Amino acid sequence: MERIQDCGVYRLSDDLAIVQTVDFFTPIVDDPYLFGQIAAANSLSDVYAVGGKPLTVMNIVCFPSQSMDIDILRQVLLGGLAKVCEAGAVLVGGHSVDDRELKYGLAVTGLIHPQKVLRKETARPADKLILTKPLGTGIISTAIKAGVATEEATTRAVASMVTLNRVSSEVMQEIGASACTDVTGFGLLGHAAEMIENTDRGIIIRAGAVPVLPGAEDLAAMGMVPGGLYRNRDFRSAMVEFAPGLSQFRQDILFDPQTSGGLLIAVAPEKAKGMLSALHASGVKEAAIVGEIVKSPAGKIVVEP
């Protein structure tokens, strides 16, 4: 058994291993069906990040049965099931408890070849970094809860969060990647830091190349910033050096905790343009090369304009 990223990998034989992960959280949108889709896509993401294929899932539900209409739970589960079916996996059961607050997610089991497991710390100097989804879901979700998010920002954020990382993972495996992690609660810089922590490598991120959801920067300027963003910044600030003149709002977005975020893929420089073209051709339109792995400064992320 080996813990990789936020999942475990258990080798069954020389050519077969299982991947296991679990995740659940409280609603971040009002629509219960969309919440179910987002939570399921988020739960499946760790399997895709290591290059695995989801096989079976089990529902995890906390539900306030005395204060909430049971049809809300039905819609949440239907939303989750839609994403499970889209992933080609099978729902085999689950567990529910009576709780004061609605929570939903999945326990996921997937399959992978033991020699094809992608780790997050195996990136090599000169590798390019490709991000497959835009940032800003944490900021926009905070604005949604406050009732100040625009319709466009809400629609784009939800569309991003319900999108599986399945296609990105398949393209990544076909082209060949050096390393991968999914960008979730620790934000882009937090997860990038995990790729170089305790190594002899560093990272350059080009902030202007990072795709951002429409409205996210304006909302950050309004103070619509989740508490997790501050925690991410406090935890990783010693590893990050920002170029002079980079706006505070753009810095915030790079620390913004993502829900069902994209993959951050390290790929050899000679393969990077081909992988990006393949992602775009496969429908991952906002994928972008956002930086690269460097030899120095080791253990640091330098953010350029």
N, C-alpha and C positions, 0 to 999 in steps of 0.2 A: 504494500500500500504506500502511495506517495502523494503528498499534498502538493498540488500545483495550482497557483493562483488561488481562486476561491472554490476549487473543486478537488476531489481526490481521484486518483487513478489506481486501479487494482488490476494487476496482470493475471489473466486466467490461463494463458498459454503463450508460446513464443510469438504468436501472430494475432492475439486477441486480448484486449483489456477493456474494462468497464470504467466509465467516467461517472462520478456522482457529485451532485451539487444540490443545494437547497437555498431558497430565498423567498421572503414574503414581506409585505409592508402595508401601510395604511393608504387609503385613497389619495391620489393627487389630482384627480379630475372628478367632476360631479357625475358624469355618466357612468353607471355601474358596468355596462357592457364594455366600454372603452377601458375602464379601470382593469377589468379582467384581462383584456388583451395586453395592456401595458405590463401588468404584473407577470403574465405568462412569458411574454417576450423577454423581459428582464431575467427571469429565472432560467430560461434556456440559453442565455448568452454565454455563460461560463463554459458550457460544452462546446459551443462554436469557437470560442477563443482558443481552445487547445487543439482544434481541428477534429473534434469528435462529431458523431451523428447521434442526436437524441433518439432513444428507443422507447422508453416508458416514462410516464410521469404519474405523480400522485398529488392530489390537491391538498393544500394546507389552508384551513379556514378558521378565522375567529369571527364570530357573528353575534351581535346583540339581539337575540331572538325576542326579547321582551319589548324592545323599543323600535325595531326596524322591520319594515314589511319584508316578508320572505321572498317576494318577487325581486327585490334588490339582489339578494343572494343568488337567485336563479339567473339573473342577467350577468352577474359577475362570473359565474361558472360557465355560462354559455360563451362569454367573451374569451375566457381562458381556453375553453375547448376548441374554439375556432383557431387559435394560434397553435395549439398542440397538433391539430389536424394539418395545418399548413406546414408544420415542421416535419410531418411524416411520422410522428410518434403516436403512442397509444396511451390513453388514460386508463389506469388499472385500479384506481381507488383513491383513498385519501383519508383525512381525519379532520374533524371539526370540533371546536369547543365554543361554549357560550362565553362571550367576552363583552366588555363595555364598549369596545371599539372594533369596527370592521377591519380585518386584515386578510390578505389573500396572497398566495404564491404557490410555488410548485417545488416538489422534490423530484429531481430529474436523474434518470440513468441513461447513459449513452454508451456507444461503442467506439473503439479506436484501436489502431495497430500500435503496440507498445513502442515501436521505433519511430512513430510518426507524431508523437505527442509534442506540441509546440509549447515551449516555456516562455516566460517573460524576460528572463535574465540572460538569454543566449544571443542577443543582438551583437553584431560585430562592427568595429570601426568602419566608417564610410557607408554603412547601411542607411538607406533612406527610410523615413518614418511616414507612413500613410495613415491618415485618419479617415474612417469611412462614414461618419455621421457628423453633422454640425453640433456645436456646443450651445448651451443656454437653457436646457430643459429645467434645471433647478431654479433658475431665476424666473423663468416664465411660469413654472408651477406655483411659485410663491406669489406671483402677480395674479394668477388665476384664483387662488384662495382669497386674495385681497379684493378681487373684483375689478382689477384695473388692467388686465391683459386685453390687448386688442383681439378681434376675431381672427385676424391673419396670424398673429403670434401664437394664439391658442391652437389654431388648425394645423399650423406647420409643426409645432412642438408635439402635438398628439400623433400626427402622421409619422414623425421620426421615431417616437417611442413605441409605436405598435409595429414598426418594421423589424422583422427578424434579422439577425446577423447571419442567416443561413447562406445567402448568396455570397456575401463577403468572405465567409469562411471557405466556401467551395472554390472561389477564385483564388484565394490565398493558397490553398492546398495544391491547386492545379499549377500555378506559377512557381510556387516554392518560396517560403518565407523563412527568415532566420529566427524570429521570435514574434510573440503576439500577446497582447492583453486586451481585455475589454475595458472601456472607460465608463466607470459607474460612480459610486459614491465619493471617491477621493478626487474626482475631477481629472482633467487632462494632465496637469502637472504632477498630481499625486500618483497617478498610475505610471506616468513616465518615470518618476523617481524610483518606482519599484523595479524598473528595467535596468537601472544602473547602480542601485544601492549596493554598497560593499563590493564594487567592481573597479577595474582600472579604466573605465570608460565614462564619457560624459555625453550630454545631449545638447544640441542647438535646436531651439524651437523658433520658427519665424511667425510671429504673432499675426502678421498681415496675411499669411497663407492659410490660417486656421479658419475653417468654415464656421459661421455663427448663424444661429436662427434669427430671422428678422424680428426686430424689436427688443432683443435681449439686452443689447448695450444701452438703449434708452431706458429700459426698465431698471437696469443696474444703477444708472445715474439717478433714478428716482428713489433708490434705496430698497428696491424689491430684491433683497439679497437673502438667501436662506442661511440659517445658522451654521449649517454644515460647511458653507464656503469659508467662514472665518476659522473654523476648526481646521480645515484643510490647509489654509494659509499659515496658521500658527504652527502646524505640525511640520510642514515642508519648507518654510521660508528660508531656513539655513542652507538648503540645497539649491536655491533658485536665485539667479542674478538677472534682474531686469535692466534692459538698456535704458539710458536716460531719455525722458520724454514720452515713454509709453504710458498711455492714459491709465488711471486707476481702474476705470471701468473695464478696459480690455484685460488688465491683470486679473480683475475679479472673475471674468468669464473663464479664464484659464484654470481657475481654482474651483469653478462652479461644480457642485456634485451633480452628476448625471444619473438619470433613471433610464434604463434600457438604452445606454449610449452605444456608440460604435466601437469598432475594433481599432486598436492602434497597432499597426503591423510594421515590423522591421524587415526590410527586404534589401538584398544586394543591389548596389547602384545600377548594375547593368540590367536588372530585371524590373526596376521601379516603374519606368514609363510603360512597359508592357503590362504590368499589373494594374496600373492606374487606368490604362485604356480598356483593359478587360473588365474592370469594375464598372466603368462608365457604360460600356456596351451591355453589361448585364443588368443595368438599371440602378446601380449605386452612383447616382449622378453627382452627389456632393462630395465624394471622396476626393482627398487632396493630399499632396505631399507637403507636410508641415514642418519637416526638420530632418535631422540626421544624427547618427551616432558618431562621436568624435573621441579621439584619444585623450584630449585634455580640454578643459580641466576635469580630471577624473572625479566622479561622484557629484558633479554639478550639472545643473540645467541652466544654460544661458538663453534668455529670451530676447531675441532681436526684433526690431520693428517689422 
